[in-house]
Amino acid sequence: MTSVHPKVSRYKKSEVVSAHSKTAHSLEVRDKRYLWHPFTQMRDWQAEEILVIEKAKGVYLEDSHGRRYLDGISSLWCNVHGHQVSVIDRAIRDQLKRVAHSTFLGLSNPPAIELAEQLIHRAPAGLTRVFYSDSGSEAVEVAVKMAFQYWQHRGHPKKVKFARLTNAYHGDTLGAVSLGGIDLFHHLFQPLLFDTYAVPSPYRYRWPSGDDPERVKDEALSAMERVLSEHHEELAAFVMETLMQGAAGMIDQPVGYISRARELTKRYNTLLIFDEVATGFGRTGKMFACDHEGVTPDLLAVAKGLSGGYLPLAATLATEEIYEAFLGGYADCKTFFHGHTYTANPLACRAAIASLELFDKNQVLKRLQPKIAFLKKRLRDFYDIPTVGDIRQVGFMVGIELVKDKKTKTPFPLAQKIGIRVIEKAREKGAILRPLGPVIVLMPPLAMKERELSQLLDITYASIAEATIKN
Ligand SMILES: *Cc1c(COP(=O)(O)O)cnc(C)c1O
């Protein structure tokens, strides 16, 4: 395997090098002095050498020491066209000459209007309204509140509950956590959460009655139907990630699964909410994951890739039927009382418009297809590594599940931090990855070229082998 760490050696004069590393050292010290990082055990953080990313170009990140790394997780699943994309940079600069921010509560702005039109134009048929917010968690919260309020206005006061999949991740605000099913993140907060009905997600690799695909699909769908048929009178909506449950460790859904979810929710008079925060904007090979089966949910939450990975922006798309249920006289109080200070920020909306235009201009989805096939082909080799138990891929979303024993599927003990060990190796070799427990995630920017993908795969392969085999 090639080692590609392109240690940048352009600082020829030694005094420049030392000035550079002095700054880097100072940044590290001040980070550790003043910050508290998300989803991070800060005791480990304090003990480690940390990376401070100073700049990025294309699919490479560069740290404060001038070392370059492939961005193997799209800067947490959001980057689409790479970094420093001139069209997006320019769109933001142009908007800065007009206005950086003005409120969306009671006022409007041109980028938000233009983007909404574009989104509806590209979204699955039947979604006609865009409600903006700032993060994926909020886009889900909005969908939940809309679904809840919808039934109240429609005269179904008992429809106040939600169904969701096990292993789900919908964000980390309390409403989104209530819908979540990842014990590690969610269990502690139980007393603060609302109750939901859990439907087992079709996790084939660890399905109780074996991993035959047809059987898993049938049993998972029967379980879904059971929950809907038993509880529909009190169900406002069924919430699910679409085609792939991301944060759970990339759990893919069988063909036909989301279509069936649509049929069943219709039959049992329950709204269907698709959380496409991770899967939207080309990630799965189509603009939205639900496009693979031509399915339209009642509410669609999007975020991560919306602004091309540039600025915080999210949206909840709704059908006209839901929208109309909120219309009424001022004193009827049917208003949707939700909105934040930075809702529909014009800079973020401009970035998003530029990103969507690039999808057309660069034929992103078309050019993605051979790269998806390339990934698939190359990933097969990973099964040669004795610790690789399962590989799951949908488009440019990949999860490689590591196990201590392939035959028995026995996981590595948590304390062994197996995923962390792999990504540390990858860092040494010049790629940034972030694991989900024992699952190594690959989420390259859609713009990543085949040559760069190949490099990323080489690094990942070698890192897994080196970090896991000796045990
Ligand atoms: C990341 C993610 C969220 C949360 O989005 P944030 O922008 O981090 O709040 C919600 N749902 C899914 C499926 C996600 O992957």
The ligand as a MOL file (V3000), in Angstrom:
LIG
                    3D

  0  0  0     0  0            999 V3000
M  V30 BEGIN CTAB
M  V30 COUNTS 15 15 0 0 0
M  V30 BEGIN ATOM
M  V30 1 C -26.3880 14.5970 11.0500 0
M  V30 2 C -27.7700 14.1290 11.0910 0
M  V30 3 C -28.7700 14.8460 11.7740 0
M  V30 4 C -28.4590 16.0490 12.5960 0
M  V30 5 O -27.9930 17.1100 11.8200 0
M  V30 6 P -27.2160 18.3150 12.5470 0
M  V30 7 O -27.0120 19.3170 11.4560 0
M  V30 8 O -25.9300 17.7290 13.0550 0
M  V30 9 O -28.0910 18.8060 13.6340 0
M  V30 10 C -30.0670 14.3990 11.6850 0
M  V30 11 N -30.3780 13.2940 10.9850 0
M  V30 12 C -29.4540 12.5890 10.3090 0
M  V30 13 C -29.8800 11.4040 9.5230 0
M  V30 14 C -28.1190 12.9620 10.3600 0
M  V30 15 O -27.1960 12.2370 9.7230 0
M  V30 END ATOM
M  V30 BEGIN BOND
M  V30 1 1 1 2
M  V30 2 1 2 3
M  V30 3 2 2 14
M  V30 4 1 3 4
M  V30 5 2 3 10
M  V30 6 1 4 5
M  V30 7 1 5 6
M  V30 8 2 6 7
M  V30 9 1 6 8
M  V30 10 1 6 9
M  V30 11 1 10 11
M  V30 12 2 11 12
M  V30 13 1 12 13
M  V30 14 1 12 14
M  V30 15 1 14 15
M  V30 END BOND
M  V30 END CTAB
M  END
